[in-house]
Every structure is written in C-alpha cells, then in structure tokens.
C-alpha cells in the first residue's frame, strides 16, 4: 500500500514506506516487498539464499497449513518467482502459467 492512513478491519493503521503501525504507534507490520525482505534477511543474518527462501516460502506455508504452497513438488500449485542472485525478478509463474 502507498503511505497513508487506512482501515484494516476494525483497526485504523498508518502505512509508511517501510512499516505499518496502529493509531497508537504500535508496530503492526511491514511495508517492504518480499524481494527486499529476502535481501534484508540475508544481509542481517548471513544465512544462505536457500535458507532465506525457505524462511519466506515453505515456513509460512507450513505454519498456515497450506501444503500446496511454498514448495516445488508434485501436486503443488506451481506458483514461482524466478530471481537473479541480485534479487532482480526475471519471471513470475502462477498455476504453472508464466505471467511476467
């Protein structure tokens, strides 16, 4: 979302370039892209690209009990983002169809 004030359910939130806060200033989330999150995770922790990708894909899918998401395997949804080592997006695939 672009910076501004929004209603999210029953909550009023303030969105900035990098974070989301409740009206009282409590941190409520982030407003950075997954691409930037991947970069930040590697830079801040020194983890491998493989570990970072798992953290942003498989781990959330498992926590949300979404067995067809967050992995490349038979029966999975075939939603993919192809990136360069510099995190530049080269293609997106949704349901096995190249969309970008």
N, C-alpha and C positions, 0 to 999 in steps of 0.2 A: 504494500500500500504506500502511496506517496505520503509524505509528512502531513499531519493534520490531526484533528480530533474526530473520533468515531464512536459509535455504539457497537459493542460486541456482546450480543445477548442483552443481559441486564446491566452490563458494565460500560462505563464511559472510559475510553482509552485515549492516550496521546501517543501518536506514532512520530518518531523522529527518523533520521537517516539510518540509524543503527539499532534503536531499541523501541520497545513498546512499554508504556507504563500505565498504571491505573491513575485515576484522577488525583489520588493522594500521593502519587510519586512512586508507589510500589512497582518494582520491576515485574512486568507481566509477559515478557517475551523479547524476541529479537526481530529485527527487520533487515537482516542480511540474507543474501542469496545462499543457496546450498553450495554453490561454487565458492563463494567467499568463506563459508563455514568449513569447507574441506581444506581450503588453503590455511585458514586460521588454526584448525586442529593440528595439522602437520607442523606448522611453524611454532605453535605454543607447546606441543608435547614431544616433538621429534619422532612421532610414530611413523610407520611406513605408510605408503599410499594405500596398500592393501588393507591395513588396519583402519585407516581413516575412512575408506569407502565402506567397510563393514559397519563402522560406527554410524554412518549416515544412511545406510540402506537396510542391511539384514537385521541389525539390533532393533531399530524401531518397528520393523515389520513383525518380528517375533514378539516384542512387548505388546503390540496391538493385536496379536493372534491373526495375522494376515499371511497365511502360508504361501500364497501365490505372489507375494510381493517381496522385493528386497533380495532377490537371488536370480541367478541364471541356472535354470534347471528345467527338465521336462515337466510340463504342467504349469509352470509359472507364467505370468501374464506377458512376458516379453516386452516390458517397459524398460528402455535403456537410454542412457545418455553417454555418448562417446566423447571423451575429452582428451586433450593433449597433456603431456607431463606438466605444462604450464597452466593447466585447468581451463584452457580455451575450449568451449563447446564446439564440436565438429558436426554432431548429428544427434537427433533425438528419435527414438523409436517407441511407439505406443501400440501395444497389442500386436507387435510384430510388423507394424507399418511405419516406414520412415516418414516422419512429418517435417523434419528440418534437416 
